[in-house]
Amino acid sequence: MKLLLFDIDGTLLDSGGAGTRALNYAFRELFSLDHAFEGIGMAGKTDIQIIRECLEKHGFPTDNGLIPRMMNAYLTYLKAEIQNSTRHVKPGIHEALSALSGRNGKCLLGLLTGNIELGARMKLEPFALNKYFPSGAFGSDDEDRNRLLPIARRRFEELTGREIPFGDCVIIGDTPRDVHCAKPYGAFSVGVATGPYHYEALEEAGADIVFRDLSDTEAFLKAVGMI
């Protein structure tokens, strides 16, 4: 049985900048600084990592409860901003998830994302995508994305009562960090060039296979061993 773990931002969907706006609004509320996250790269990082970098950039401590306060404020703003966004699902996602969910006993679908879990669920909810993903690993589980695969794997083993070898895990994402988090465990990595990184960058990062998008459902299913 394969365990397919999807990234969210840039892979499953585009939230129309809702996450970045929510982070900036949260920082302004707590620290009276506008546009605090300008210049901070976010792609593929965990939410906590991004917030830590921003606090350090502006000279604030990161060990006195400011990160949890930021996360709480961020979630409040994200709930509103996700409704105000020009958001969309990436090409082929609905078709791919529908096809995969019909392969009972052959694969499991989960999330592996830098979003904290509540934020991840908020982003998926407007597109009715939460139903496909009973579990996964999130930025709220560990700040280091490279530690998330074992967490997701363990949760699905507990959920199913079956052992899932790392070699049967597939990471699907749009950044080199998605590719890199598969490598230490020998998991299969699928790069999708629907985010900020072009096709060649994902190839150079070492993805086992790269798609420009997932609009070719059959080709994607073949790549992950579902046909």
TIVEX-824681 format. One record per atom (N, C-alpha, C, O): residue in three letters; x, z, y. Coordinates in steps of 0.05 Angstrom, whole numbers, plus 32768, in hexadecimal, padded with zeros to 4 digits. Each point is the difference from the previous one (the first is absolute). Layout:
REM TIVEX-824681
ALAXZY...
REM end
This chain:
REM TIVEX-824681
MET801180007FE8MET7FEF80008018MET801280008019MET801280108002LYS7FE87FDE8011LYS800F7FFE8019LYS7FF380138015LYS7FE880048001LEU802A8007800FLEU7FF780108017LEU80087FF08019LEU80187FFE8006LEU7FD57FF78008LEU80057FF08018LEU7FFB80128019LEU7FEA800A8004LEU802A7FF9800CLEU7FFF80128017LEU80047FEF801ALEU80147FF38004PHE7FD7800E800DPHE80007FF08018PHE800780108019PHE7FF780178003ASP80197FDD800EASP80038009801BASP7FE67FF98010ASP7FF07FF07FF7ILE800C801D8020ILE7FE87FFB8010ILE80067FED8018ILE7FF87FE97FFFASP801580228015ASP80047FF18019ASP80127FE77FFCASP801680037FF6GLY7FDF7FE68011GLY80107FE77FFCGLY7FFD7FF47FE5GLY80067FE87FFCTHR7FF080277FF0THR7FFD7FF67FE5THR7FE27FFD7FF9THR7FF77FE97FFBLEU7FFA802C8006LEU7FE37FFF7FFBLEU7FF17FF8801ALEU7FED7FF17FFELEU801C80188019LEU7FF17FFC8018LEU801180028019LEU801780087FFFASP7FDC7FEF8017ASP800B8004801BASP7FEC8011800FASP7FE97FF78003SER801F80208005SER7FED8012800DSER7FFE7FFC801ESER7FF48010800EGLY80187FDA7FFCGLY7FFD7FF9801CGLY800F80138013GLY7FF880038017GLY801D800A7FDFGLY800F80128010GLY7FF5801C8003GLY8009800F8011ALA7FE27FF77FDFALA7FF3801A8003ALA801380177FFBALA7FFE8014800EGLY80137FE97FDFGLY801280167FF9GLY801480068017GLY800580178007THR80067FD48004THR801380038016THR7FF3800C8019THR800A8012800CARG7FDE7FE57FFAARG7FF1800B8017ARG7FFA801D7FFBARG800380118012ALA7FF47FF67FD6ALA7FFA801C7FFAALA801880128003ALA7FFE8016800ALEU80197FE07FEDLEU801980108002LEU80078004801ELEU800780168008ASN7FF77FD58008ASN80068003801CASN7FED8012800EASN800880108011TYR7FDE7FEF7FE9TYR7FEC8011800CTYR8005801D7FF9TYR7FFE80138010ALA80097FF27FD6ALA8006801B7FF7ALA8018800C800FALA800080178008PHE80157FD87FFBPHE8018800A800EPHE7FFA8006801DPHE800A8014800BARG7FE67FDB8001ARG7FF88005801CARG7FF0801A8003ARG8004800F8013GLU7FEA7FF57FDAGLU7FF080198001GLU801180197FFEGLU7FFC8013800FLEU80187FEC7FDFLEU801080187FFBLEU801780038013LEU800880178006PHE80047FD38003PHE80198002800FPHE7FFF7FF1801CPHE80148000800ESER7FD57FF57FF8SER7FFC7FF3801BSER80147FE98004SER80097FFC8017LEU7FFD7FF67FD3LEU80117FE88002LEU7FF17FE87FF7LEU7FF480007FEAASP800C7FEB8026ASP7FF27FE77FF9ASP80137FEE7FF1ASP801980008004HIS7FDC7FF07FEAHIS800F7FEB7FF1HIS8019800B7FF3HIS80157FF48000ALA7FE880247FF4ALA8018800E7FF5ALA800C7FF27FE9ALA801880037FFBPHE7FD97FEC7FF6PHE800B7FF37FE8PHE800C7FE58005PHE80077FF27FEEGLU7FFA8006802CGLU800C7FE68006GLU801E80007FF7GLU800E80138005GLY7FFA7FD87FEDGLY801B7FFE7FF7GLY8006800D7FE6GLY80177FFE7FF6ILE7FD5800E7FFEILE8004800D7FE6ILE7FF47FED7FEAILE7FE87FFB8000GLY80297FFC7FEEGLY7FF77FEF7FEBGLY7FEF800F7FECGLY800880167FF8MET7FE27FDF8000MET7FED800E7FEFMET7FFD7FF47FE4MET7FF8800D7FEEALA800E7FD98010ALA7FF97FF27FE7ALA800D800C7FE8ALA801980027FFFGLY7FD780067FEEGLY800A800A7FE6GLY8008801D8000GLY8006800B7FEBLYS7FF98002802DLYS8007801D8001LYS7FE880117FFALYS7FE97FF78002THR801C80227FF8THR7FEA80137FFDTHR7FF7800A801BTHR801080018013ASP7FD780087FEFASP7FF6800A801AASP801180188009ASP800680018018ILE800180117FD6ILE800F80178009ILE801C7FF88009ILE800A800B8013GLN80027FE27FE0GLN801A7FF58009GLN7FFE7FF5801CGLN801280058011ILE7FD97FEC7FF4ILE7FFC7FF3801BILE7FFD80168015ILE800C7FFE8015ILE7FE380167FE5ILE7FFC80158014ILE801980108005ILE800680078016ARG80097FFE7FD5ARG801A800F8003ARG80137FF08012ARG800C800C8012GLU7FF67FDA7FEAGLU80127FF08010GLU7FF78001801DGLU801180008012CYS7FD57FFF7FF3CYS7FF68001801CCYS8006801B800DCYS800880008017LEU7FF380157FDBLEU8006801A800BLEU801E80038007LEU8007800A8015GLU800A7FED7FD9GLU801D80018005GLU80087FEF8017GLU801180078011LYS7FE27FE17FF1LYS80077FEE8016LYS7FFA800D801BLYS800F7FFC8014HIS7FDC80137FEEHIS7FF8800C8019HIS8009801D8003HIS7FF7800E8013GLY801A7FFB7FDBGLY800D801A8003GLY7FEF80187FF8GLY800580168009PHE7FE77FE67FE5PHE7FF080167FF7PHE800980097FE4PHE800A7FEF7FF1PRO7FF4802A8009PRO8007800A7FE5PRO7FED7FF67FEBPRO7FE97FFA8006THR802180047FE2THR7FEF7FF67FEATHR7FFB80157FEATHR7FF47FFA7FEBASP8014801F801BASP7FFE80157FEBASP7FEF80188009ASP800280167FF5ASN7FEC7FE6801FASN7FF18017800AASN7FE27FFB8000ASN7FF1800B8010GLY80067FE47FDEGLY7FE37FFB7FFEGLY7FF67FE98010GLY7FE87FFB8000LEU80297FF7800ELEU7FF77FE98011LEU7FF77FE97FEFLEU7FED7FF18008ILE8020800A7FE1ILE7FF87FE97FEFILE7FE380047FF6ILE7FF07FEE8002PRO800980297FF3PRO7FE480047FF8PRO7FEC7FFD8017PRO7FEA7FF67FFDARG801D8014801BARG7FEF7FFD8017ARG7FFC7FE38007ARG7FEA7FF78006MET802C7FFA7FF9MET7FFE7FE38005MET7FEF7FF27FECMET7FF07FEF8007MET801280197FE0MET7FF07FF37FEBMET7FE380058004MET7FEF7FEE7FFDASN8009802A800AASN7FE480078005ASN7FF57FF08018ASN7FEA7FF67FFEALA802580098017ALA7FF77FF08018ALA7FFF7FE37FF9ALA7FED7FF28008TYR802680047FEATYR80007FE37FF7TYR7FE77FF97FF1TYR7FF47FEC8005LEU800580257FE7LEU7FE87FFA7FF0LEU7FE77FFF8011LEU7FEE7FF07FFBTHR801080228018THR7FE980008012THR7FFE7FE6800FTHR7FEA7FF48002TYR802C80028009TYR7FFF7FE7800FTYR7FFD7FE87FEDTYR7FF37FED8007LEU801980147FE2LEU7FFE7FE97FEDLEU7FE37FFB7FF8LEU7FF87FE97FFELYS7FF9802C7FFELYS7FE47FFD7FF8LYS7FF17FF08014LYS7FEF7FEF7FF8ALA801780148021ALA7FF27FF18015ALA800D7FE48003ALA7FF17FEC8003GLU802980137FFCGLU800E7FE68006GLU7FFB7FEC7FEAGLU7FFF7FE88005ILE7FFE80207FE2ILE7FFB7FED7FEAILE7FE57FF28004ILE7FFD7FEA7FF6GLN7FF180238018GLN7FE67FF38006GLN80027FED8018GLN7FEF7FEF8004ASN80268015800DASN80037FF08018ASN80137FE97FFDASN80087FF38013SER800180087FD4SER80157FEC7FFBSER7FF67FE57FF9SER7FEA7FFD7FF4THR80257FEF8013THR7FFC7FE57FF5THR800F80007FE5THR80177FF77FFFARG7FDC80127FEDARG800D80047FE6ARG7FF77FEB7FECARG7FEB7FF48003HIS802580087FE8HIS7FF97FED7FECHIS801080057FE6HIS8015800C8001VAL7FDF7FEC7FE9VAL800D80017FE6VAL80137FE87FFEVAL7FF87FEA8009LYS801E80197FEALYS80137FEA7FFDLYS7FF57FEB7FECLYS7FF080077FEFPRO801A7FE18013PRO7FF57FEA7FEFPRO800380067FE2PRO801580097FF7GLY7FD57FF37FFAGLY800080027FE3GLY7FFD801C7FF5GLY7FFF80047FE8ILE80018011802AILE7FFF801B7FF6ILE7FE680067FF2ILE8001800B7FE9HIS7FE87FEF8022HIS7FE780067FF3HIS7FFF7FF27FE5HIS7FF7800C7FECGLU80117FDB8013GLU7FFF7FF17FE6GLU8013800C7FECGLU7FF980037FE8ALA801F80048020ALA8014800B7FEDALA7FF7801B7FF6ALA800280057FE8LEU7FF4800D8029LEU7FF7801A7FF7LEU7FE87FFE7FEELEU7FFD800F7FECSER7FF17FDF801ASER7FE87FFC7FEFSER80087FF77FE5SER7FF680097FECALA801D7FE48013ALA80097FF57FE6ALA800F80167FF0ALA7FFC80027FE8LEU8015800D8025LEU800F80157FF2LEU7FEE80167FF6LEU8004800B7FEASER7FE87FFD8026SER7FEE80167FF8SER7FEF7FF87FE8SER7FF680117FF2GLY80087FD58008GLY7FF17FF77FE9GLY801080007FE6GLY7FF67FFA7FEBARG8024800C8017ARG801180007FE8ARG8002801D7FF5ARG8016800B8000ASN7FD47FFF7FF7ASN7FFF801B7FF6ASN801380047FE9ASN80017FEF7FEDGLY800E80268014GLY801380067FEAGLY801B7FF28003GLY801280067FF1LYS7FF07FE78021LYS80197FF18004LYS801080098018LYS80197FFE8000CYS7FDA800C8014CYS800E80098018CYS7FF28016800ECYS7FE780037FFELEU8028800C8012LEU7FF680148012LEU80077FF9801CLEU80167FF58005LEU7FD98010800ELEU80067FFA801CLEU8003801A8010LEU7FF080127FFEGLY80257FEF8011GLY800580178011GLY800E7FF9801AGLY80047FE88005LEU8001802C800BLEU800D7FFC801ALEU801C800C8000LEU800580157FF3LEU800D7FDE801ALEU801A800C8007LEU80067FF8801DLEU80077FEA8006THR7FF5802A800BTHR80007FFA801DTHR800D80168010THR7FFF80187FF8GLY800C7FE1801FGLY800B80148012GLY7FEB800F800FGLY80068014800DASN7FE17FE27FF3ASN7FEA800E800DASN7FFB801B7FF3ASN800280037FE8ILE7FF880128028ILE7FF680187FF4ILE7FE57FFA7FF3ILE7FF37FED8008GLU800580227FE4GLU7FE97FF87FF0GLU7FE67FFD8010GLU7FF27FED7FFDLEU800980268015LEU7FE77FFE8010LEU80007FE78011LEU7FEC7FF38003GLY802B80078009GLY80037FE88010GLY7FFC7FE77FF0GLY7FF47FED8009ALA801880137FDFALA7FFD7FE97FEEALA7FE37FFA7FFAALA7FF77FEA8001ARG7FFA802B7FF8ARG7FE47FFD7FF9ARG7FF07FF78018ARG7FED7FF07FFDMET801A8019801BMET7FF27FF78018MET80047FE38005MET7FED7FF18007LYS802B80057FF4LYS80067FE48004LYS7FF27FEE7FECLYS7FF77FE98007LEU800680207FE1LEU7FF37FF07FEBLEU7FE280008001LEU7FF37FEC7FF8GLU800280298013GLU7FE380047FFEGLU7FEF7FEA800DGLU7FEC7FF77FF4PRO801C7FFE8024PRO7FEF7FEB800CPRO7FFE7FE77FEFPRO7FEE7FF08004PHE8026800C7FEAPHE80007FE87FF0PHE7FF680057FE4PHE80017FEE7FEFALA7FF5802A800BALA7FF680077FE6ALA80157FFC7FEAALA7FFB7FF77FEALEU801E8010801DLEU80167FFD7FEDLEU8007801A7FF1LEU800E7FFF7FEBASN7FE88018801FASN800780197FF2ASN7FF780017FE3ASN800D800D7FEFLYS7FDE7FE4800BLYS7FF580017FE5LYS80137FF67FEBLYS7FFE80067FE8TYR80157FE98020TYR80137FF57FEDTYR801780137FF9TYR800E7FFC7FECPHE7FF680198025PHE801980107FFEPHE7FF9801D7FFBPHE7FFD800F8014PRO80017FFA7FD4PRO7FF9801C7FFAPRO801680148007PRO7FFB80178005SER801E7FDF7FFDSER801680128005SER80187FF0800ASER7FFE7FE98006GLY801980257FFDGLY80187FF38009GLY80138015800BGLY7FFE80177FF9ALA80157FDF8017ALA80138012800EALA80017FF8801DALA7FFD7FE98007PHE8006802C800APHE7FFC7FFC801DPHE8017800D8010PHE800F80107FF5GLY7FF27FE98024GLY8014800C8011GLY7FFD801E8003GLY8013800E8008SER7FD67FFC7FF2SER7FFC801D8001SER800B800E7FE7SER800180187FFFASP80067FD87FEDASP800C800C7FE8ASP801E80048003ASP800B80137FF6ASP80027FDA8017ASP801D80028005ASP80077FEE8017ASP7FF67FEA8002GLU801C8020800FGLU80087FF18017GLU80117FE87FF8GLU80017FEC800EASP800C80157FDBASP80127FEB7FF6ASP7FF07FED7FEEASP7FF780087FEBARG80057FE0801EARG7FF07FED7FF0ARG800C7FFB7FE5ARG7FF17FFB7FEDASN802980078010ASN800D7FFB7FE6ASN7FF980167FEBASN80067FFC7FE8ARG7FED80198020ARG7FF780157FEDARG7FE37FFE7FF8ARG7FF680107FF1LEU7FFC7FDB8019LEU7FE37FFF7FFCLEU7FF87FF57FE5LEU7FEB80087FF5LEU80247FE58000LEU7FF87FF47FE7LEU7FFD80157FEALEU7FEC7FFF7FF2PRO80278013800APRO7FFB80147FEBPRO7FE780118004PRO7FF380097FECILE80067FFC802DILE7FE880108006ILE7FE77FF07FF7ILE7FEE800B7FF3ALA80117FDB8015ALA7FE97FF07FF9ALA7FFE7FFD7FE1ALA7FEA80027FF5ARG802C7FF97FFFARG80017FFD7FE2ARG7FF5801A7FF3ARG7FF07FFE7FEEARG801A8019801BARG7FF780197FF3ARG7FE280048004ARG7FF280097FEDARG80047FF1802AARG7FE380038005ARG7FEF7FEF7FEDARG7FEC80087FF6PHE801D7FDF8006PHE7FF17FEF7FEFPHE800380077FE2PHE7FEE7FFC7FF1GLU8029800F8008GLU8003800A7FE5GLU7FED80187FFBGLU7FF480027FEBGLU8009800F8029GLU7FED80177FFEGLU7FE47FF67FFFGLU7FEF800B7FF2LEU800B7FE0801ELEU7FE57FF58002LEU7FF77FF37FE6LEU7FE980027FF7THR802A7FF07FFCTHR7FF97FF17FE8THR8008800E7FE6THR7FF67FF97FEAGLY801C801A8017GLY800A800D7FE8GLY80127FEE7FF0GLY800580057FE8ARG80067FE78025ARG80127FED7FF3ARG801B7FFF800FARG800180048018GLU80147FF87FD8GLU801B7FFC800CGLU80027FE5800CGLU7FF87FEC7FF4ILE801380128025ILE80047FE6800DILE801D7FFD8006ILE800A800D8013PRO80047FE27FDFPRO801D7FFC8005PRO80047FF4801CPRO7FEF7FF1800APHE802780158003PHE80067FF5801APHE80017FE17FFEPHE7FFA7FF28013GLY800E80047FD6GLY80027FE37FFDGLY7FE57FF28000GLY7FFE7FE88003ASP7FEC80287FFAASP7FE57FF58002ASP7FF48004801BASP7FE87FFB8004CYS8027800F8010CYS7FF78004801BCYS80077FE88011CYS80167FF57FFEVAL7FD780038014VAL80047FEA8012VAL7FFB8009801CVAL7FEA800B8006ILE80297FF1800CILE7FFD8007801CILE7FFA7FE78010ILE80107FED7FFEILE7FDB80128011ILE7FF87FE98010ILE80008008801DILE7FF180118009GLY80217FE28007GLY80028007801CGLY800C7FEA8011GLY800A7FEC7FF6ASP7FF680198024ASP80087FEB8013ASP801A8006800FASP80087FF18012THR800680247FE6THR80198007800ETHR801780047FEBTHR7FFB80057FE9PRO801E7FF98020PRO801680067FEEPRO7FFF801D7FF5PRO800880047FEAARG7FEC800E8026ARG7FFE801C7FF5ARG7FEE80017FE8ARG800480117FEEASP7FE77FDE8011ASP7FEF7FFF7FE8ASP80107FF77FE8ASP7FFD800A7FEAVAL80147FE2801BVAL80117FF67FEAVAL801480157FF7VAL800380057FE8HIS800A8008802BHIS801580137FFAHIS7FF680187FF1HIS800E800C7FF0CYS7FD97FFC8015CYS7FF680187FF3CYS7FFA7FFC7FE2CYS7FFC80137FF1ALA80037FD38007ALA7FFC7FFA7FE4ALA801B80007FF0ALA800180067FE9LYS80157FF38025LYS80197FFB7FF3LYS800C80177FF1LYS800A7FFC7FE9PRO7FF5801D8021PRO800D80167FF2PRO7FF480057FE4PRO800D800D7FEFTYR7FDB7FEA800DTYR7FF180067FE7TYR7FFD7FE87FEETYR7FF480037FEAGLY80167FE6801EGLY7FFC7FE87FEFGLY7FE47FF58001GLY7FF97FF27FEDALA7FF880158027ALA7FE57FF58003ALA80017FE4800AALA80147FF8800DPHE7FD77FF87FEEPHE7FFE7FE5800APHE7FF68000801CPHE7FEE800F8007SER801E7FE0800ASER7FF88000801DSER7FF67FE48008SER800C7FEC7FFAVAL7FDD80158014VAL7FF47FE7800AVAL80008002801EVAL7FF48011800CGLY801B7FDC8001GLY80007FFF801DGLY7FEA7FED8009GLY7FFC7FEB7FF5VAL7FF6801D8021VAL7FEB7FEF800BVAL80067FFD801EVAL80008014800FALA80047FD37FFAALA80097FFB801BALA7FE97FFF8013ALA7FFD7FEC8010THR7FF280287FF0THR7FE880018012THR800480168015THR7FED8005800FGLY802A80077FF3GLY800680148014GLY80157FF68013GLY80027FE98005PRO800F802A8005PRO80147FF88014PRO80197FF27FF5PRO80107FF7800FTYR7FF380097FD6TYR80187FF47FF4TYR7FFA7FE57FF4TYR7FEB7FFC7FF3HIS80267FF18012HIS7FFB7FE57FF5HIS80087FFE7FE2HIS800D80137FF6TYR7FEC7FD87FFETYR80037FFB7FE3TYR801D80057FF8TYR8006800D7FECGLU800D7FE78023GLU801C80017FF9GLU800B801D8001GLU801180077FF0ALA7FE580088023ALA8009801C8002ALA7FF880107FE7ALA801080117FF7LEU7FD97FEA7FFELEU7FF7800E7FE8LEU80107FF67FE8LEU800680107FEEGLU80017FD78011GLU80127FF67FEBGLU801B800E8002GLU800B80097FECGLU80007FF8802CGLU801A800C8004GLU8000801E7FF9GLU8014800B7FF7ALA7FD58002800CALA7FFD801D7FF9ALA800180047FE2ALA800380177FF7GLY7FF97FD47FFAGLY800180027FE3GLY7FE580017FF2GLY7FFF80097FE8ALA7FEC7FEE8025ALA7FE680007FF3ALA80017FEE7FE7ALA800D7FEB8000ASP7FE6801D7FEBASP80007FF07FE7ASP7FF17FE68004ASP80077FEC7FF3ILE7FE58014801EILE7FF17FE88007ILE7FF58004801CILE7FF980168007VAL80057FD48008VAL7FF58001801BVAL7FEA7FEC8004VAL80027FE97FF7PHE7FE8801F8016PHE7FEA7FEE8007PHE7FFE7FFF801EPHE80058014800EARG7FF37FD57FFCARG7FFA7FFF801DARG7FE7800F8006ARG7FFE800D8016ASP7FEE7FF27FD8ASP7FE980128001ASP7FF480007FE4ASP800B7FF37FEELEU7FE0801B800ELEU7FF480027FE5LEU7FE77FEF7FFDLEU7FEE80077FF0SER80117FE3801FSER7FE87FEF7FFESER7FFE7FF17FE6SER7FEB7FF77FF8ASP802C80057FFAASP7FFF7FF47FE5ASP7FFD80167FEBASP8014800B7FF6THR7FD47FFC8004THR7FFA80167FEETHR800D7FFC7FE5THR800C80137FF5GLU7FF27FD58000GLU800A7FFB7FE5GLU801E80047FFFGLU800B800C7FEEALA80037FEA8027ALA801E80028000ALA8007801E8002ALA801480087FF3PHE7FDE8007801DPHE8006801D8002PHE7FFB800E7FE6PHE801080107FF7LEU7FD97FEB7FFCLEU7FFA800D7FE6LEU80157FF97FEBLEU800880117FF1LYS80027FD6800FLYS80157FF97FEDLYS801A800F8006LYS800D800A7FEEALA7FF97FF9802CALA8019800E8007ALA8000801D7FF7ALA8015800A7FF9VAL7FD480038008VAL7FFF801C7FF8VAL7FF780047FE3VAL7FFA80177FF8GLY80067FD47FF9GLY7FFB80027FE3GLY7FE380047FF8GLY7FFA800B7FEBMET7FF47FEC8026MET7FE380037FFAMET7FF47FE77FF5MET7FE87FFF7FFAILE80277FEB8004ILE7FF77FE87FF2ILE80157FF87FECILE7FFD7FEC7FF3
REM end
